[in-house]
Amino acid sequence: MNRYSKIIGTGSYFPSKVLTNKDLEKFVDTSDEWIVTRTGIRERRISEDKTVNEMAYEAAKAAIEDAQIEKEAIDGIIVATCTPDYLIPSVACYLQGKIGVKGPFAFDINAACSGFLYALAVGDSLIKNGLANNILIVGAEKLTSILNWKDRSTCVLLGDGAGAVVLSASEKPGIRSLILHADGEYTSLLECKAGGSAFLANRDNFDIENNLFKMKGNEVFKIAVRAMADVAVKAVEESGLRFDEIDFLIPHQANLRIIDAIAKRLSLDSDKVVVTLDKFGNTSAASIPTALDIARKSGKIKEGSNIVSAAFGGGLTWAAAVFTL
Ligand SMILES: CC(C)(COP(=O)(O)OP(=O)(O)OC[C@H]1O[C@@H](n2cnc3c(N)ncnc32)[C@H](O)[C@@H]1OP(=O)(O)O)[C@@H](O)C(=O)NCCC(=O)NCCS
């Protein structure tokens, strides 16, 4: 009997506070027109009262309920985040405490915007190897906490939120292919040094503004378009499905122009592409699981749909997956 992993429940959480492009115009030298044309983003959410582990909990609770399993059936928790609340303990351990289960393994993964697909790959391997049966996989971020609000090239792009899935052992696929990549030559293209041990340890260096989120957007853009499209194509080729059997693309939500280019490479019409960045901006590791949850709960994506997902982020990292719901 084959042993696969399959997503059996999804959940998401977004803070209620909306920051529109018009709101940004009031304190940054930007315009709604520039942001919409260059990125597709119209508004994003800001968490004023919830930490990352609290947002993760809301999304996880919804995913467990959706999966219709008891919380005691969860034997592992993986949280993908590049904005953990603290260096120690992990968001995953706080989350485990909040869910109220004792014993399941719990740890965080940081692969920036590719984090959710990296976490999915780890979860898939653990399930296939028989080390777990039900793993809670969460992407949760509070990116607005690491933004430099004076830097118009980055502060208009990002938002807060959390998405979660329950990944369970299954006789049917499930996850069909997963490909992960990174290239450390490009570490300087996307950085946030503040909060790490090298920055904190150097207590004389409190140039916080220059060590918040920074990105050479244009250079990242060029690499992202090619790398994401290539890895998505490869994931479909390795999935055992034909290209015309793919029903939906759920891409990382960074830029509509990048998403359109990938959809074109995969010959997918716009109604086959899940886009949420207009409302939520780029939520890094949370963008794919939240988009998946929104598309499922709206009825766009159904049981049996074949999905290709691709992501790209700081590191640089990139990844793709093909799975059947
Ligand atoms: C960030 C991004 C939207 C910028 O778009 P772009 O078309 O590359 O724009 P550029 O950075 O070349 O900037 C073009 C001009 O707009 C200006 N500009 C930048 N941000 C602006 C803003 N918010 N409002 C108005 N003007 C802005 C720049 O200063 C520049 O002006 P100049 O030509 O006078 O120098 C785009 O590069 C991008 O999405 N990059 C990839 C991000 C990504 O995928 N990240 C993945 C990991 S999360």
The ligand as a Gaussian input file, in Angstrom:
#p B3LYP/6-31G(d) Opt

LIG

0 1
 C        9.513000      46.177000      -5.831000
 C        8.929000      46.292000      -7.233000
 C        7.433000      46.381000      -7.160000
 C        9.424000      47.574000      -7.866000
 O        8.944000      47.690000      -9.190000
 P        9.935000      48.057000     -10.379000
 O        9.127000      48.156000     -11.585000
 O       11.044000      47.031000     -10.361000
 O       10.423000      49.474000      -9.960000
 P       11.917000      49.996000      -9.686000
 O       12.430000      49.430000      -8.387000
 O       12.733000      49.780000     -10.900000
 O       11.653000      51.532000      -9.491000
 C       11.156000      52.330000     -10.553000
 C       10.965000      53.749000     -10.072000
 O        9.868000      53.805000      -9.142000
 C       10.281000      54.440000      -7.935000
 N        9.540000      53.846000      -6.831000
 C        9.892000      52.775000      -6.051000
 N        8.939000      52.541000      -5.152000
 C        7.976000      53.453000      -5.344000
 C        6.741000      53.719000      -4.722000
 N        6.276000      52.970000      -3.713000
 N        5.985000      54.741000      -5.191000
 C        6.404000      55.494000      -6.210000
 N        7.578000      55.309000      -6.841000
 C        8.348000      54.289000      -6.412000
 C       11.755000      54.183000      -7.850000
 O       12.378000      55.137000      -7.024000
 C       12.176000      54.311000      -9.307000
 O       12.276000      55.671000      -9.615000
 P       13.407000      56.223000     -10.623000
 O       13.131000      55.520000     -11.928000
 O       13.180000      57.664000     -10.647000
 O       14.699000      55.779000     -10.014000
 C        9.345000      45.093000      -8.097000
 O       10.704000      45.195000      -8.425000
 C        9.097000      43.782000      -7.450000
 O        7.981000      43.372000      -7.237000
 N       10.188000      43.029000      -7.171000
 C       10.113000      41.668000      -6.718000
 C        9.617000      41.573000      -5.352000
 C        9.533000      40.126000      -5.031000
 O        9.104000      39.315000      -5.823000
 N        9.955000      39.715000      -3.921000
 C        9.961000      38.297000      -3.697000
 C       10.371000      38.001000      -2.430000
 S        9.178000      38.493000      -1.300000

